[in-house]
């Protein structure tokens, strides 16, 4: 059951697709207070055993209790644990305690502060700064039921084409066709699978959207055609800002259509991003979305089938006004002898003018006859950029799925594209953060998502990348991406090629399962990644487990995420089959080895419910199969196009059952007739 309560005069966000009437009664369960600044404050006492799930893209745990979060789409380079916000705002929170199961969704595109047992451990205090919002209460029998009802409220998750589940290699710094070709060849010659290569801002002329360098990428269509002969896709980046430059077509046409966000005085708001001074399309306007979407056309016509939309919080390095103010402050410091205070003030000054609240409060959007100051609708910006692209793709290819993922997002954007989790670091703690974030993103509808595997900033190491990939092979978006200036991070750079190849080949072996589970989750409004509590709600230990995840119907994952670890402790809520894929050399030393049809060795060991320590060497990947479940596996190939999905072999854990069944999904992987019943096949396994 979902009930809606309205406070103030909420702005239309398009996040919710169900047309519910607001209740007349006052909001139950919560104490409501009204701040003098117009804010609305909801508070709720927390049970000592209460666990809080949700909030999508955020730091810290699967259980969100004990921190102060903010919904405020932020361009942040350091995802450290004190961060209140990251790039997306996903305002769903689920209260789960022995006497309460309640979903709370706030449809409010401005800033929200979530004090979740931070100031007082036994109280949640949630503040909408604007005070204009719709509050939805979701009450169902189970956690899964709440997640499903929320998806029904906000719409079906985006479905990417099947090739987008292949491995994608990326780096800020691939500067020419030749460099991309080399990256591809290095994968191919070692039989490391690969389906796509991202082009970062280096392919553009002076980082200007919708341009490509005539010398380095002379003929994008020819290059994409060449790559497609090998089933490879190029995935270019598009940023939100349009460079202010007369004679540059996107600026000229944007100007002619009056498409940019305006300051109070009616002039275009300008701030610097990668290309320098930029204007910002007013994506909240339908005509602007159409204009911007049309700008993708030459790239689509060059055969491009995938894009990533970036810097759409929107990120701003500095505005004209911010820079002027900073200059004055610098001059003031230097107008006298510099002192300690002045020295430290200067240090923080340039950072403080990036993404500044003053700038976000200085320009406006006009949509549906409304004039809204940017900070009141801030979290809708990236969402509407995604929508602009998705609508343009649908107009050009009504029946085809394209790859699209964004950095910034809001609930609703999950209908149009996926997200990646932004500029993490090559830190072990960020591998763990990736693990913890996946179920929260799934609850909020962002099924197609993933982190920069290996870490974006800072230098990675071979062991970190390998362990990260061992988890990354399960994330729908599987992309190794790193920042310019960091250590080169492609998997073939680190020796031990056999381990990297086996890990990536395992992704392709698992593709039938991953794709089936993804499609079922999307089409049936389920979560692909789930906290253990979703499947074992009565198990009081399971609900506290932060580093293991349920993955689809058959698997539980318990990744190794610590450096130098040779294994880990794991909790099994029920009997499970421990499956570990090992090297041929290791197989010679093992007594109970089994082999897949192509001779790939693995160990399959039933384990009773309870606590265990499992050995998992650096070059091994493991998973757990649930009782009575099947895991279909394919023969690996260099690309998804070359996989044979028709006749998977299975690893089964009968656990006393005579016959096991698995609902397997195959379609052509690109058209939109995904709901056809004929795409579902039943795989049956009979115990001999
Ligand atoms: C941003 C993106 C990152 C990209 C870089 C350059 O930091 O998050 O992925 O590589 O910009 O475009």
Boltz pocket constraint, residues with backbone or C-beta under 6 A from the ligand:
constraints:
  - pocket:
      binder: B
      contacts: [[A, 171], [A, 172], [A, 200], [A, 201], [A, 237], [A, 310], [A, 407], [A, 422], [A, 423], [A, 481], [A, 482], [A, 483]]
      max_distance: 6.0
